[in-house]
Amino acid sequence: MFDYKNTHVAADMDTNIVSARGKGVHHLLEVKNLNVDFHTRHGTVNAVRGVSWYIDEGETLAIIGESGSGKSVSTSAVMGLIDMPPGVIRSGRILYQGEDLLTISEERRRQLNGSQISMVFQDTLAALNPVYTVGWQISETFRSHGVDEAASRRKAMELMERVGLRDVAKRFSQYPHQFSGGQRQRIMIAMAIALRPKLLIADEPTTALDVTVQAQILDLLKDLQKETGMGLLMITHDLGVVAEIADRIAVMTAGQIVETGTVDQIFNAPTHSYTHKLLAAIPGGASYPTYTAGRLERRLLVVEDLVKHYNPPVTFFRKKAEVGEPALDNVSFELGRGETIGIVGESGSGKSTLARTLLGLERPTSGQVYYDGHNITLMPHQQFFKIRRHMQMVFQDPSASLNPRMTIEQIISESWAIHRDVLPRKQWSTRVGELLEQVGLSASDARRNPHQFSGGQRQRIAIARALALKPDIIVCDEAVSSLDVSVQAQVIALLKQLKNDYGLSYLFIAHNLPVVGDFADRVLVMYRGKIVEQGRTEEVFTNPQHAYTKALLAADPVLKSQQNAATKLQLVSSHD
C-alpha cells in the first residue's frame, strides 16, 4: 500500500509564507472555465473542457491524469504557447495576480514569461537549441535581462552545479546532444529557475531523471519555495513525486477535471472511479518476479569485459589523441532466454551506451558480445544485418526516434519493408492496427503523424514498432518513463504477456525502481560505467550490498513509503 504521509513534506513549508488567498486578494494564478479546441482534418478535438483551478503563493498544485487528458494543453495556454491555428481558446479566463493573460499584449507577455512565470518543458530536445552550447543558453537568460557577460557565465555555472551536473567548467561549453536525457532535463530546470520566478510550471520535470537526482531536484524546488514563496504547478504521472511535493491535486481525464482535493483527500479518500484507477496502478505493490536459475543455462546474450571510450577528437591545437573517461568499464553479464534484466543507475552511468553498443549502434573499444553463441562484436555488416532483426530497441526519446514526416502506419511498417520475409505486404495494415491496440491506442491512429500525439502516446507507438519483428531481445531504454501510471501498468503487463507467449528476453533500462522491482528477474546496478552490483531482484532490493545501491533505493519515494509503512506495521505487531 502506498502511504503518502511518510513522504509528504510540502506541509513543512516555511510558516512565514502566507498564501495570496489568505490575504483576501487574488490567487497567484487562477484558471476559470477554460475551453481549448484543436481543428483537424478528422474533426474538432475538445482538448480542454470547462477547466477551473487555482494556485497560491508558496503552494504546489499537482495536475495528474493520463497522456492526452489535457494537462499540458491547459498549462500551455497559461504560457501562451498554443499554436493558433489549429488550436483555439474558445472561452475562459487565466488570471495571473488578477491580470487576464488571454487579453494582454505581446509585449506584456514577454515581460511576464521567464521573469515571473517560467516553465520546464517535457521534451528537452525540442526545447534546447542544438546549435548553441548549454552554457550559452543558460547564461542567455541573464544577458537578456541586463546582466553582463562575466556575471551571466558565473551565475549559469552556479545553476548547473545546483541542479546536480558535474564538471561544469567543461560541460558549460558542450552541446545538448552531448548530454543524456536526464542531464538535459536538469539543464532545462536551471534555465527555468534562473530568474527566481513567482510561478514555475513544471511539465513532467522528473520524467527523465534517476531517483537520486529526482530527490535533489525536488529538494531544490522546495528550497526555492521556502526562499521566495514561489508557486509550483506540477504536471506529472509519477504519483510518488506528487506525494513527495504537492499540497493539492487536480485529477484530469478527457479534458476535464474530475476531482480536486488535498493530497490526504486524494490518496486516502478518492471519490471518482478514475482516481481509484490511477492509485491502483502505482507500481511496487506486487511481489518480486519468481526467478528461475535454469534460464541462464539457455544463455542468449553474453557480454564479456565490454569497454567503451569516447575520446576527444584530434584537432589542430590538440595533435595527440586523448583517452577520455570510459563510458563502459569492463562490463560483463549474461542474459538468458525468457529472462528480464533491469539496468538501473544515474543518468550518465553508461546504461544507454551499453544498450547502443549491444545493438551495434556504437562500436566498443574492447570486449566481446555474443548473441546465441555468435560473436557479434566485429561481425561484418551484412552478416550482422540478419541477426539485428532479433534485437530491437525502444528508445528513451520518442520525439527523436519517430520520423515526423511519416504516418504511424508507415513508421511501424518500415521494419517489414526492410526485412521483407517477415510479413506479406497485404497484411501490413491489419497488423499495424493490432499492434496499436496492444499498446493501448486505436487502429484508426495509424493514419495520424507523431506530432498529433502526446509524449506518452508517442512512446507507445515506439513500443509497437519494436514488437513488429517479433524479436528475441527487446532493449527498453526508459521505455515507460514518459507514461502515466495506468498506461505504464498496461505496457508492463503487455511486455510480461509477450514474454510468456513468445519467450522474449528484455534488457529493461529504467530509473523507476518500483517498476523494475515488479518486472525484472535480475538487476544490474551501474555507476560511472561499471556494474557495481548485480543479482536477483528481490535480493538487491531487500538486501543491497553496495553503498550506491543503498542510496538509490533510499531516494525512491514509493519504495521509501513502502519501507516506512512496513516498519510501522512491525512496530504495531510487536506491541500486540
Secondary structure, DSSP 8 states (H G I E B T S, - for coil): ---GGGT--GGGS-TT---TGGGTS--SEEEEEEEEEEEETTEEEEEEEEEEEEE-TT-EEEEEE-TTSSHHHHHHHHHT---TTTEEEEEEEEEETTEETTTS-HHHHHHHBTTTEEEE-S-HHHHS-TTS-HHHHHHHHHHTTT--HHHHHHHHHHHHHHTT-S-HHHHTT--GGGS-HHHHHHHHHHHHTTT--SEEEEESTTTT--HHHHHHHHHHHHHHHHHH--EEEEE-S-HHHHHHH-SEEEEEETTEEEEEEEHHHHHHS--SHHHHHHHHT-TT-S------GGGGGGEEEEEEEEEEE------SS--S-----EEEEEEEEEEETT-EEEEEE-TTSSHHHHHHHHTTSS--SEEEEEETTEE-TT--HHHHHHHHTTEEEE-S-HHHHS-TTS-HHHHHHHHHHHSTTSS-GGGHHHHHHHHHHHTT--GGGGGS-GGGS-HHHHHHHHHHHHHTT--SEEEEESTTTTS-HHHHHHHHHHHHHHHHHH--EEEEE-S-HHHHHHH-SEEEEEETTEEEEEEEHHHHHHS--SHHHHHHHHH-HHHHHHHHHHHHHHHHHHH-
